[in-house]
Amino acid sequence: MMGLIGAIPRVRYAGWVLVGVAVMVFEANAHVGPREEELATANRWLGEHLLQPEASLPFSFVYGGRGSATLLRDWPVERETARLDAVRTRHVLRWTDPASELQVRCESIEYADYPAVEWTVYLRNTGTQNSAVLERIQGLDTRFDRGAEGEFTLHGIKGDSCSADSFEPYARVLAPNTEARFGPPGSGKSSDGPDGWPYYNLQFTGGGTIIAVGWPGQWASSFVRDEATGLGVRAGQEFTRLYLRPGEEVRTPLIALLFWSGDDVVRSQNLWRRWYVAHNMPRVDGRTQRAVAQIQVGGSEADIAYVQSFLDAGIRVDLCWRDAGGSRDSVWFPVGDGPFHEPDPAWLNSGTWDVDLTKYPRGFRPFTEWIHAHGMEFVLWFEPERVGDPDSWLGRNHPEWLLPNNWGGAILNEGDPAARQWLIDHIGDIIAREGVDWYREDMNGGGPAPAWRAHDAPDRQGITENLYVQGHLAYWDALRRRHPRLRIDSCASGGRRNDLETMRRAVPLLRSDFQWPEMGDVAEGNQGHTYGLSAWLPFQGTGVYQYDPYSYRSFYLPSFGMGVLTPENREAQSRAYSECRQVGPRMLGDYYPLTPYSRDLDRWMAWQFDRPNEGDGVVQAFRRRQCAEDVINVRLSGLDPYARYGLTDLDRAGTAEASGRELMTEGLRVEVSEKPGAAIILYSKVR
């Protein structure tokens, strides 16, 4: 028997019993919304660092051998302010060097509803001659003070490495005279590798600051602790030493700060999640992405019957996902005899982005029209940046657009205006012609960074990457303008390009490629992925290829899919999709870890998601296969202490009822008799 819940001390309902625990203070569960002192802190910081005449600017660069802090004091400055909407105000500062006509423009956004500030810096040569050398361009260069007591603690998670420890949380104390450095491992993928997660929560006495670096390229950050009470923080494109030609413009990463008070790190992460949903997640028709169920398809007319088999099994599907395919027979675009022809996968022979009409004589249209008529959407995989086949259309017709890469093939230079315009037009036409609802973009291999750097002259280090990143974002923006209802799925060998600039345009339908049973403990690994990544990204997805409840429950997310439907797994798939329909939407609310993070097989792992506006939530708990204890008691958070909640265990008949106060102080008893085993408890306010 799984998931026996106890919640009420005085009344027993259908075998539900209470277990008593120590009382906690309700203030620890105070509402997540912004506090007045947090809004005041953000406003004060904006003035001191960007708006006041003698502001201590939070960015830096060296120009002609002189630091920006000295230079900008002597350059004339223009100021502009514009109200973007009811809660956002844009401030623009523009300095111009009278001698060289280098223009420095800082665009910042002030938020009235959240304690957040963001900015991006642009450097443009408005003159007629090449500029002097610009180097060490930092989008973030500022200092924090911890006060007289306490110490700095840096909270974050690992990036994706396609491993069980991807997104593993850390908390590092930054002691005096120490330095912590972060960045992707030379790939140019923004959330790649153990040190590649571009989001941080810097805690100090009385509060902290969440820091995000938006740069879908090769960034670097550092946290340098001095002997006294200060901490210097820098972040920017990793290498910059370049001059600008007339008319050229480079930019820094987007930097966002969110200020929080108190000592509750979990609350601060939920404040981040709410700001992220309110102001960052892409919207279609004014709405952020809802939870979805997905299946993989081929996209041919024959696949209509396959999709119908899911509907016949009672599985309601939202997305029909046409991925790369593996063999030559299953790739959707033409592939020649490129260097990756033998052995398969043939999809590595990319570079001809057209539907293969020998496999799809009428394209994808017959299939997409049918699924649209049944309320579903079509996801189509692309990887336009990587040109794997020199005999592809791009390799034959436009070799001048390609940057040779050290791991084989080439990279399409999105910083080249002609290449970018072709890509916008060509892919945009495919989207319209084939009825594509989701543009899924991948980036496999070692990443574009080696190609960028090999293309740079000694006095132009970083220019290729900078123009490329600007072009990449401009390409996505152009697709979204042409197709206002288009959704974008960000993928780069899994979840390796999920920085804030990317997440403002896309969502990760697949957060990591660590999902296949042959990789090892993928169930426990994905439990860890959900535990760590949920502090940062409310919407995320994955797919599962195991059909026991413990395994597939370990993969439940707002975006959820499973393997091929067969008679043997039909019942398991039907149950899993049905359960995730109830769980997934709740996971877009506030997030509360209920146990410590662990990948050990003798532990429990549990968490809670709560939607205060809807008055509901979910508890997910996992007893691993070597765990001796069959019961865990967890105290919930974020509930209304004066409301009553109905509780439903998906493994048991009947319901129970308890007050928010009881669930937060006395706790919720979860029993899982099998190991491994998983329990899911849904709750809703009793109205």
C-alpha positions as CSV (number, residue, x, y, z in Angstrom):
1,M,0.0,0.0,0.0
2,M,1.3,3.4,-0.9
3,G,0.7,7.0,0.2
4,L,-1.2,6.6,3.5
5,I,-1.7,10.1,4.7
6,G,-2.5,11.4,8.2
7,A,-3.7,14.9,8.7
8,I,-6.3,15.3,11.4
9,P,-5.8,14.7,15.1
10,R,-9.4,14.3,16.2
11,V,-11.2,12.6,13.3
12,R,-10.3,9.6,11.2
13,Y,-11.4,9.5,7.5
14,A,-11.0,6.3,5.5
15,G,-8.0,5.2,7.4
16,W,-6.2,8.5,7.5
17,V,-4.4,9.2,10.7
18,L,-2.4,12.1,12.2
19,V,1.1,11.9,13.5
20,G,2.1,14.7,15.9
21,V,5.3,16.8,15.4
22,A,6.8,20.0,16.8
23,V,4.9,23.2,16.2
24,M,6.5,25.7,13.7
25,V,5.9,29.5,13.6
26,F,3.5,30.7,11.0
27,E,5.7,33.7,10.1
28,A,8.0,31.2,8.3
29,N,5.1,30.6,5.9
30,A,4.4,34.3,5.3
31,H,3.1,35.1,1.9
32,V,5.6,35.2,-0.9
33,G,4.6,38.5,-2.4
34,P,7.0,41.5,-2.4
35,R,7.5,43.4,0.8
36,E,7.6,47.2,1.1
37,E,11.2,47.1,2.3
38,E,12.2,45.0,-0.7
39,L,10.6,47.4,-3.2
40,A,12.4,50.3,-1.4
41,T,15.7,48.5,-1.6
42,A,15.4,48.0,-5.4
43,N,14.4,51.6,-5.9
44,R,17.3,52.8,-3.8
45,W,19.8,50.6,-5.6
46,L,18.5,51.8,-9.0
47,G,19.1,55.4,-8.0
48,E,22.5,54.8,-6.4
49,H,23.8,52.8,-9.3
50,L,22.1,54.0,-12.5
51,L,19.9,57.2,-12.1
52,Q,21.7,59.6,-9.8
53,P,24.3,62.0,-11.4
54,E,27.1,60.5,-9.3
55,A,25.9,56.9,-9.6
56,S,28.3,54.1,-9.0
57,L,27.7,52.3,-12.3
58,P,27.2,48.5,-12.1
59,F,29.1,47.7,-15.4
60,S,32.6,48.3,-16.7
61,F,34.9,48.2,-19.6
62,V,38.4,49.4,-20.7
63,Y,38.6,51.6,-23.7
64,G,41.9,52.7,-25.1
65,G,43.6,51.5,-22.0
66,R,41.4,53.6,-19.6
67,G,38.7,52.3,-17.3
68,S,35.0,53.2,-17.9
69,A,34.6,54.6,-14.4
70,T,37.1,57.4,-15.2
71,L,36.0,57.9,-18.8
72,L,32.3,58.2,-18.4
73,R,32.7,60.9,-15.7
74,D,34.1,63.2,-18.5
75,W,31.8,62.2,-21.3
76,P,28.5,64.1,-21.8
77,V,25.5,62.1,-20.9
78,E,21.9,62.1,-22.1
79,R,19.0,60.7,-20.1
80,E,15.6,59.4,-21.2
81,T,12.7,57.8,-19.2
82,A,9.7,56.2,-20.7
83,R,6.7,54.3,-19.1
84,L,6.4,51.0,-20.8
85,D,3.2,49.9,-19.0
86,A,1.6,50.1,-15.6
87,V,4.5,48.5,-13.8
88,R,7.6,48.9,-16.0
89,T,9.7,52.0,-16.6
90,R,12.6,52.2,-19.0
91,H,15.6,54.4,-18.2
92,V,18.2,55.1,-20.9
93,L,21.6,56.6,-20.2
94,R,23.7,57.6,-23.3
95,W,27.3,58.7,-23.1
96,T,29.4,59.7,-26.2
97,D,33.1,60.2,-26.4
98,P,33.7,63.6,-28.0
99,A,37.0,62.4,-29.6
100,S,36.2,59.0,-31.1
101,E,32.4,59.1,-31.1
102,L,32.1,55.8,-29.3
103,Q,28.6,55.7,-27.8
104,V,27.8,53.8,-24.6
105,R,24.1,53.2,-24.0
106,C,22.7,51.6,-20.8
107,E,19.0,50.6,-21.0
108,S,17.5,49.6,-17.6
109,I,14.1,48.5,-16.5
110,E,12.5,49.5,-13.2
111,Y,9.6,47.3,-11.9
112,A,6.9,48.7,-9.7
113,D,5.4,45.4,-8.7
114,Y,8.5,43.4,-7.9
115,P,11.9,44.4,-6.2
116,A,13.7,43.8,-9.5
117,V,16.1,45.8,-11.7
118,E,17.6,44.9,-15.0
119,W,19.9,46.4,-17.6
120,T,21.9,45.8,-20.8
121,V,24.8,48.0,-22.0
122,Y,25.4,48.6,-25.7
123,L,28.7,50.0,-27.2
124,R,28.4,51.5,-30.7
125,N,30.9,53.2,-33.0
126,T,29.1,56.2,-34.3
127,G,32.2,57.6,-35.9
128,T,33.9,57.2,-39.3
129,Q,37.1,55.5,-38.1
130,N,37.8,52.3,-36.3
131,S,37.5,52.7,-32.5
132,A,40.3,52.1,-30.0
133,V,40.4,48.7,-28.4
134,L,37.6,47.8,-26.1
135,E,38.4,45.0,-23.6
136,R,37.2,43.3,-20.4
137,I,33.6,44.4,-21.1
138,Q,31.5,43.4,-18.0
139,G,27.7,43.6,-18.0
140,L,27.9,43.4,-14.2
141,D,30.6,44.9,-12.1
142,T,29.5,45.9,-8.6
143,R,30.1,45.4,-4.9
144,F,28.0,44.1,-2.1
145,D,28.6,44.6,1.6
146,R,27.5,42.0,4.1
147,G,27.4,44.3,7.1
148,A,29.1,43.8,10.5
149,E,27.8,40.3,11.1
150,G,27.3,37.1,9.2
151,E,28.9,36.0,5.9
152,F,28.1,35.8,2.3
153,T,26.5,32.5,1.1
154,L,26.1,31.8,-2.6
155,H,23.1,29.6,-3.5
156,G,22.7,28.0,-6.9
157,I,22.6,24.8,-8.9
158,K,24.8,23.0,-11.4
159,G,24.1,23.3,-15.1
160,D,23.2,20.3,-17.3
161,S,25.8,17.6,-18.0
162,C,23.3,14.9,-19.0
163,S,24.0,13.2,-15.7
164,A,22.2,12.4,-12.4
165,D,23.9,15.4,-10.7
166,S,22.6,18.0,-13.2
167,F,20.9,20.9,-11.4
168,E,22.3,19.7,-8.1
169,P,21.9,22.6,-5.5
170,Y,24.9,24.1,-3.7
171,A,25.4,26.6,-0.9
172,R,28.9,28.0,-0.8
173,V,30.1,30.3,2.0
174,L,32.4,33.0,0.5
175,A,35.0,33.4,3.2
176,P,37.4,36.4,3.2
177,N,40.1,36.4,0.5
178,T,38.4,33.7,-1.6
179,E,37.1,33.7,-5.1
180,A,34.5,31.7,-6.9
181,R,34.3,31.5,-10.7
182,F,31.6,30.1,-13.0
183,G,30.9,29.6,-16.6
184,P,30.2,27.0,-19.3
185,P,33.2,24.7,-20.1
186,G,34.2,26.4,-23.4
187,S,31.1,25.2,-25.4
188,G,29.2,28.5,-25.8
189,K,26.1,26.8,-24.4
190,S,24.8,29.1,-21.6
191,S,23.7,26.5,-19.0
192,D,26.2,23.8,-19.8
193,G,28.3,21.9,-17.3
194,P,28.8,21.8,-13.5
195,D,29.6,25.5,-13.2
196,G,27.4,26.7,-16.1
197,W,24.2,27.8,-14.4
198,P,23.9,31.5,-15.0
199,Y,21.6,32.3,-12.0
200,Y,22.6,32.9,-8.3
201,N,21.1,33.8,-5.0
202,L,23.6,35.8,-2.9
203,Q,22.6,35.7,0.7
204,F,23.9,38.0,3.5
205,T,22.7,39.2,6.8
206,G,19.1,40.3,6.6
207,G,18.4,39.3,3.0
208,G,20.0,38.8,-0.3
209,T,20.1,39.5,-4.1
210,I,19.2,37.0,-6.9
211,I,21.4,37.6,-9.9
212,A,20.7,36.4,-13.4
213,V,23.0,36.6,-16.5
214,G,21.2,36.5,-19.8
215,W,23.7,35.5,-22.5
216,P,23.2,32.5,-24.9
217,G,26.9,32.2,-25.4
218,Q,30.2,31.8,-23.5
219,W,29.8,33.9,-20.3
220,A,31.9,34.1,-17.1
221,S,31.2,35.3,-13.6
222,S,33.3,35.8,-10.5
223,F,32.6,36.5,-6.8
224,V,35.7,37.9,-5.1
225,R,35.7,38.3,-1.3
226,D,37.9,40.9,0.2
227,E,39.5,41.0,3.7
228,A,36.8,43.2,5.2
229,T,33.0,43.0,4.5
230,G,32.9,43.4,0.8
231,L,32.2,41.1,-2.2
232,G,33.0,42.1,-5.8
233,V,30.7,40.5,-8.4
234,R,31.4,40.5,-12.1
235,A,29.7,38.9,-15.1
236,G,30.0,39.3,-18.8
237,Q,31.0,37.7,-22.1
238,E,34.1,35.6,-21.2
239,F,36.6,37.1,-23.7
240,T,36.4,40.6,-25.2
241,R,39.4,42.5,-26.7
242,L,38.3,44.1,-29.9
243,Y,37.9,47.3,-31.9
244,L,34.6,48.4,-33.5
245,R,34.3,49.3,-37.1
246,P,32.2,52.3,-38.0
247,G,28.5,51.5,-37.4
248,E,29.3,48.3,-35.4
249,E,27.6,47.7,-32.0
250,V,28.3,45.1,-29.3
251,R,26.3,44.5,-26.2
252,T,26.7,43.0,-22.7
253,P,24.6,40.2,-21.3
254,L,21.3,41.1,-19.8
255,I,21.7,41.5,-16.0
256,A,18.8,41.1,-13.7
257,L,18.8,41.6,-9.9
258,L,16.0,40.8,-7.5
259,F,16.3,42.0,-3.9
260,W,14.8,40.1,-0.9
261,S,14.8,40.6,2.8
262,G,14.8,38.2,5.8
263,D,16.5,34.9,6.1
264,D,14.1,32.6,4.2
265,V,15.9,31.4,1.1
266,V,12.9,29.3,-0.1
267,R,10.6,32.4,0.1
268,S,13.2,34.3,-2.0
269,Q,13.2,31.6,-4.7
270,N,9.4,31.7,-4.8
271,L,9.6,35.5,-5.2
272,W,11.9,34.9,-8.1
273,R,9.5,32.3,-9.6
274,R,6.6,34.7,-9.4
275,W,8.6,37.6,-11.0
276,Y,9.9,35.1,-13.7
277,V,6.3,34.1,-14.6
278,A,5.0,37.7,-14.5
279,H,7.7,39.3,-16.6
280,N,9.9,36.8,-18.3
281,M,8.0,33.7,-19.6
282,P,7.0,34.2,-23.2
283,R,3.3,34.8,-23.9
284,V,1.0,33.9,-26.7
285,D,-2.3,35.7,-26.8
286,G,-1.3,37.2,-23.5
287,R,-0.9,33.9,-21.7
288,T,2.1,32.0,-20.4
289,Q,2.6,28.4,-21.3
290,R,0.2,26.0,-19.6
291,A,1.1,22.4,-18.6
292,V,1.1,20.0,-21.6
293,A,1.2,16.3,-22.4
294,Q,3.2,15.3,-25.4
295,I,3.9,12.3,-27.6
296,Q,6.5,11.7,-30.3
297,V,5.3,11.1,-33.9
298,G,6.7,10.8,-37.4
299,G,4.5,13.4,-38.9
300,S,3.2,11.4,-41.8
301,E,-0.4,10.7,-42.7
302,A,0.1,7.2,-41.3
303,D,0.8,8.7,-37.9
304,I,-2.8,9.9,-37.6
305,A,-3.8,6.3,-36.6
306,Y,-1.0,6.3,-34.0
307,V,-2.2,9.5,-32.4
308,Q,-5.7,8.2,-32.5
309,S,-4.6,5.2,-30.5
310,F,-3.7,7.5,-27.7
311,L,-7.1,9.1,-27.9
312,D,-8.7,5.6,-27.9
313,A,-6.8,4.8,-24.7
314,G,-8.2,7.9,-23.0
315,I,-5.0,9.9,-23.2
316,R,-5.6,13.5,-24.1
317,V,-2.6,14.8,-26.0
318,D,-1.5,18.5,-26.4
319,L,1.7,18.3,-28.4
320,C,2.7,15.9,-31.2
321,W,6.5,16.1,-31.3
322,R,8.4,15.4,-34.5
323,D,12.0,15.1,-33.4
324,A,15.2,14.6,-35.4
325,G,14.8,10.9,-36.1
326,G,17.7,8.5,-35.9
327,S,18.3,6.5,-39.1
328,R,18.4,7.7,-42.6
329,D,14.9,6.4,-43.1
330,S,13.5,8.4,-40.2
331,V,15.1,11.8,-40.7
332,W,12.5,14.3,-41.9
333,F,14.9,16.4,-44.0
334,P,17.1,15.3,-46.9
335,V,20.5,13.9,-45.9
336,G,23.4,13.1,-48.2
337,D,26.5,11.1,-47.8
338,G,28.2,13.4,-45.4
339,P,30.9,12.6,-42.9
340,F,28.3,11.3,-40.4
341,H,26.5,9.0,-42.9
342,E,28.0,5.8,-41.4
343,P,27.0,4.9,-38.8
344,D,23.7,6.6,-38.1
345,P,22.3,8.8,-36.7
346,A,21.9,10.4,-40.1
347,W,20.4,13.6,-38.5
348,L,24.0,14.7,-38.0
349,N,24.1,15.3,-41.7
350,S,22.3,18.6,-41.3
351,G,22.3,21.7,-43.5
352,T,19.4,21.1,-46.0
353,W,16.4,22.4,-44.1
354,D,13.5,21.2,-46.3
355,V,10.9,18.5,-45.8
356,D,12.0,15.3,-47.6
357,L,9.3,14.9,-50.2
358,T,10.2,11.3,-50.9
359,K,9.1,10.5,-47.4
360,Y,6.4,13.1,-47.1
361,P,5.0,13.8,-50.6
362,R,2.5,16.3,-49.3
363,G,4.7,17.5,-46.5
364,F,3.4,17.6,-42.9
365,R,0.2,19.5,-43.8
366,P,-2.2,16.5,-43.9
367,F,-1.0,15.5,-40.5
368,T,-1.0,18.9,-38.9
369,E,-4.4,19.8,-40.2
370,W,-5.8,16.6,-38.6
371,I,-4.2,17.2,-35.2
372,H,-5.3,20.9,-35.3
373,A,-8.8,19.8,-35.9
374,H,-8.5,17.6,-32.8
375,G,-7.1,20.4,-30.6
376,M,-3.4,19.4,-30.7
377,E,-0.3,21.3,-31.8
378,F,2.7,20.2,-33.8
379,V,6.3,20.5,-32.6
380,L,9.1,20.3,-35.2
381,W,12.8,19.8,-34.5
382,F,15.4,22.0,-36.1
383,E,19.1,22.5,-35.6
384,P,19.9,25.3,-38.0
385,E,23.1,26.4,-36.4
386,R,25.0,23.2,-37.0
387,V,25.8,22.3,-40.6
388,G,27.1,18.7,-40.4
389,D,27.2,17.9,-44.1
390,P,29.5,19.9,-46.5
391,D,27.3,18.6,-49.4
392,S,24.1,20.0,-47.8
393,W,22.3,22.9,-49.4
394,L,24.1,25.4,-47.1
395,G,27.5,23.7,-47.6
396,R,27.2,23.9,-51.4
397,N,25.5,27.2,-51.9
398,H,26.8,29.4,-49.1
399,P,30.1,28.3,-47.7
400,E,30.9,31.9,-46.9
401,W,28.2,31.8,-44.2
402,L,29.8,28.9,-42.4
403,L,32.3,28.9,-39.5
404,P,34.4,25.7,-39.4
405,N,34.2,23.9,-36.0
406,N,36.8,21.8,-34.3
407,W,34.4,18.9,-33.5
408,G,33.4,18.4,-37.2
409,G,31.1,20.2,-39.6
410,A,30.5,23.9,-39.3
411,I,28.4,26.6,-37.6
412,L,26.0,28.8,-39.5
413,N,27.1,32.3,-38.7
414,E,23.9,34.0,-37.4
415,G,25.9,37.2,-37.0
416,D,26.1,37.5,-40.8
417,P,23.1,39.6,-41.8
418,A,22.6,37.8,-45.1
419,A,22.7,34.4,-43.4
420,R,20.3,35.5,-40.7
421,Q,17.8,36.9,-43.2
422,W,17.9,33.7,-45.2
423,L,17.3,31.7,-42.1
424,I,14.4,33.9,-41.0
425,D,12.8,33.7,-44.5
426,H,13.4,30.0,-45.0
427,I,12.5,28.6,-41.6
428,G,9.6,31.1,-41.4
429,D,8.2,29.7,-44.7
430,I,8.4,26.1,-43.4
431,I,6.6,27.1,-40.2
432,A,3.8,28.6,-42.2
433,R,3.6,26.0,-45.0
434,E,3.7,23.0,-42.7
435,G,1.5,24.2,-39.9
436,V,4.2,24.2,-37.3
437,D,3.0,25.4,-33.8
438,W,6.3,24.9,-31.9
439,Y,9.7,25.6,-33.3
440,R,12.1,23.3,-31.4
441,E,15.7,24.3,-31.7
442,D,18.6,22.0,-30.8
443,M,22.4,22.5,-30.6
444,N,24.4,19.3,-30.4
445,G,28.1,18.6,-30.5
446,G,30.8,20.6,-28.6
447,G,29.0,23.9,-29.1
448,P,29.8,27.0,-31.2
449,A,32.4,28.7,-29.0
450,P,35.5,27.1,-30.7
451,A,34.2,28.2,-34.1
452,W,33.6,31.8,-32.8
453,R,37.0,32.1,-31.4
454,A,38.8,30.6,-34.4
455,H,37.2,33.2,-36.6
456,D,38.4,36.2,-34.6
457,A,41.5,38.2,-35.5
458,P,43.9,38.9,-32.5
459,D,42.5,42.5,-32.2
460,R,38.9,41.4,-32.6
461,Q,38.6,38.8,-29.9
462,G,34.9,38.2,-29.0
463,I,33.4,40.1,-31.9
464,T,32.1,36.9,-33.7
465,E,30.4,35.6,-30.6
466,N,28.9,39.0,-29.8
467,L,27.4,39.6,-33.2
468,Y,26.3,36.0,-33.4
469,V,24.4,36.1,-30.1
470,Q,22.7,39.3,-31.2
471,G,21.8,37.7,-34.5
472,H,20.5,34.5,-32.8
473,L,18.2,36.5,-30.6
474,A,17.1,38.7,-33.5
475,Y,16.3,35.5,-35.5
476,W,14.0,34.2,-32.8
477,D,12.4,37.6,-32.4
478,A,11.7,37.8,-36.1
479,L,10.1,34.3,-36.1
480,R,7.8,35.3,-33.3
481,R,6.9,38.6,-35.0
482,R,6.0,36.7,-38.2
483,H,4.1,34.0,-36.4
484,P,2.6,35.6,-33.2
485,R,1.2,32.3,-31.9
486,L,4.5,30.4,-32.4
487,R,6.0,28.8,-29.3
488,I,9.8,28.1,-29.1
489,D,11.3,25.1,-27.3
490,S,15.0,25.6,-26.3
491,C,17.2,22.6,-26.4
492,A,21.0,22.2,-26.7
493,S,21.9,18.6,-26.1
494,G,19.2,18.8,-23.4
495,G,19.0,21.8,-21.1
496,R,22.2,23.5,-21.9
497,R,21.0,26.9,-23.2
498,N,18.5,28.2,-20.7
499,D,19.8,31.6,-19.7
500,L,17.4,34.4,-19.0
501,E,17.5,36.0,-22.6
502,T,16.6,32.5,-24.0
503,M,13.9,31.9,-21.4
504,R,12.2,35.2,-22.4
505,R,11.6,33.7,-25.8
506,A,11.4,29.9,-25.2
507,V,10.6,27.2,-22.7
508,P,12.5,23.9,-22.2
509,L,10.2,21.1,-23.2
510,L,13.2,18.8,-22.4
511,R,15.4,19.9,-19.5
512,S,18.0,17.2,-20.0
513,D,18.9,14.2,-22.1
514,F,19.4,12.2,-18.9
515,Q,16.2,10.2,-19.3
516,W,17.1,6.8,-20.9
517,P,17.0,3.7,-18.6
518,E,20.4,2.5,-19.8
519,M,22.0,5.7,-18.3
520,G,21.6,4.3,-14.8
521,D,19.5,5.7,-11.9
522,V,17.4,8.0,-14.1
523,A,14.4,7.9,-11.8
524,E,16.5,9.2,-8.8
525,G,18.4,11.5,-11.1
526,N,15.2,13.1,-12.4
527,Q,13.9,13.5,-8.8
528,G,17.1,15.5,-8.2
529,H,16.6,17.5,-11.4
530,T,13.1,18.5,-10.3
531,Y,14.3,19.3,-6.8
532,G,17.1,21.6,-8.0
533,L,15.7,23.2,-11.2
534,S,12.3,24.0,-9.7
535,A,13.9,26.8,-7.6
536,W,14.6,28.6,-10.9
537,L,12.4,27.5,-13.8
538,P,8.7,27.0,-13.1
539,F,8.1,25.5,-16.6
540,Q,10.2,22.5,-17.5
541,G,9.8,19.1,-19.2
542,T,11.1,15.7,-19.8
543,G,10.2,12.2,-21.0
544,V,10.1,8.8,-19.4
545,Y,10.6,5.4,-20.9
546,Q,9.9,3.2,-17.9
547,Y,6.4,2.1,-17.0
548,D,6.3,1.3,-13.3
549,P,4.7,4.0,-11.0
550,Y,7.8,4.8,-9.1
551,S,9.7,5.6,-12.3
552,Y,7.2,7.5,-14.2
553,R,6.1,9.5,-11.2
554,S,9.7,10.6,-10.9
555,F,9.3,12.5,-14.2
556,Y,6.1,14.4,-13.7
557,L,6.5,18.0,-14.8
558,P,4.5,20.7,-16.5
559,S,5.7,19.2,-19.8
560,F,5.5,15.4,-19.7
561,G,5.8,12.6,-22.3
562,M,6.4,8.9,-22.5
563,G,7.7,6.4,-25.0
564,V,5.9,4.4,-27.8
565,L,2.4,3.3,-26.8
566,T,2.1,-0.5,-26.9
567,P,-0.5,-3.0,-25.6
568,E,1.9,-3.9,-22.8
569,N,2.3,-0.3,-21.5
570,R,-1.1,1.1,-22.4
571,E,-2.5,0.9,-18.9
572,A,0.6,2.4,-17.4
573,Q,0.7,5.3,-19.9
574,S,-3.0,6.0,-19.4
575,R,-2.5,6.2,-15.7
576,A,0.7,8.3,-15.9
577,Y,-0.8,10.9,-18.3
578,S,-3.9,11.1,-16.2
579,E,-2.0,11.7,-13.0
580,C,0.3,14.2,-14.6
581,R,-2.7,16.1,-15.9
582,Q,-3.5,16.8,-12.2
583,V,0.0,17.3,-11.0
584,G,1.6,19.4,-13.8
585,P,-0.5,22.5,-13.5
586,R,0.1,22.7,-9.8
587,M,3.8,22.6,-10.4
588,L,3.6,26.1,-11.9
589,G,2.9,27.5,-8.4
590,D,5.2,28.2,-5.5
591,Y,7.8,25.5,-4.7
592,Y,8.8,24.2,-1.3
593,P,11.4,21.4,-0.8
594,L,10.3,19.1,2.1
595,T,13.4,17.1,2.5
596,P,17.1,17.8,2.0
597,Y,18.5,17.2,-1.5
598,S,20.1,13.7,-1.9
599,R,20.7,11.1,-4.6
600,D,21.4,8.4,-2.0
601,L,19.3,5.3,-2.5
602,D,18.5,5.0,1.2
603,R,16.7,8.3,1.5
604,W,13.3,9.9,1.0
605,M,12.9,12.8,-1.4
606,A,9.8,15.0,-1.2
607,W,8.6,18.5,-2.2
608,Q,5.4,20.5,-2.4
609,F,4.0,22.9,-5.0
610,D,1.3,25.3,-3.9
611,R,-1.0,27.6,-5.9
612,P,-2.4,30.1,-3.4
613,N,-4.7,31.8,-6.0
614,E,-6.3,28.5,-6.9
615,G,-6.1,27.2,-3.3
616,D,-4.6,23.9,-4.3
617,G,-1.3,22.1,-4.5
618,V,0.5,18.8,-4.5
619,V,2.9,16.8,-2.4
620,Q,5.3,14.4,-4.1
621,A,7.3,11.9,-2.0
622,F,9.7,9.1,-3.1
623,R,10.9,6.2,-1.0
624,R,14.0,4.9,-2.7
625,R,14.9,1.2,-3.0
626,Q,17.3,1.0,0.0
627,C,15.3,3.3,2.3
628,A,14.4,1.5,5.6
629,E,11.8,3.9,6.8
630,D,8.3,3.4,5.3
631,V,6.9,6.6,6.8
632,I,7.9,10.3,6.4
633,N,6.2,13.3,8.1
634,V,6.4,16.6,6.2
635,R,5.2,20.0,7.3
636,L,3.7,22.0,4.4
637,S,4.2,25.6,3.6
638,G,2.4,28.5,2.1
639,L,-1.1,27.5,3.2
640,D,-3.9,29.6,4.7
641,P,-3.8,28.6,8.4
642,Y,-7.5,29.3,8.8
643,A,-8.7,27.4,5.7
644,R,-9.6,23.7,5.5
645,Y,-8.1,21.6,2.8
646,G,-9.3,18.4,1.3
647,L,-6.5,15.8,0.6
648,T,-6.6,13.1,-2.0
649,D,-4.0,10.3,-2.2
650,L,-3.8,9.0,-5.8
651,D,-3.2,5.5,-4.4
652,R,-6.1,5.4,-2.0
653,A,-9.9,5.7,-2.1
654,G,-11.5,8.4,-0.2
655,T,-10.4,11.8,1.0
656,A,-9.4,13.5,4.2
657,E,-9.6,17.0,5.5
658,A,-7.3,19.2,7.6
659,S,-6.7,22.9,8.4
660,G,-3.8,24.7,6.9
661,R,-2.6,25.3,10.5
662,E,-2.5,21.5,11.1
663,L,-0.7,20.7,7.9
664,M,1.9,23.4,8.6
665,T,2.5,22.6,12.2
666,E,1.7,19.0,12.9
667,G,2.5,17.9,9.4
668,L,1.4,15.4,6.8
669,R,2.2,11.7,7.4
670,V,3.1,9.8,4.2
671,E,3.5,6.1,4.2
672,V,4.8,4.1,1.3
673,S,5.1,0.4,2.0
674,E,6.8,-0.6,-1.2
675,K,10.4,0.2,-2.0
676,P,11.0,1.9,-4.3
677,G,7.7,3.6,-4.1
678,A,6.1,7.0,-4.7
679,A,3.2,8.9,-3.2
680,I,1.2,11.8,-4.7
681,I,-1.1,13.8,-2.5
682,L,-3.3,16.5,-4.1
683,Y,-4.9,19.1,-1.9
684,S,-7.5,21.8,-2.4
685,K,-9.3,24.3,-0.2
686,V,-12.6,23.2,1.0
687,R,-15.0,25.9,-0.2
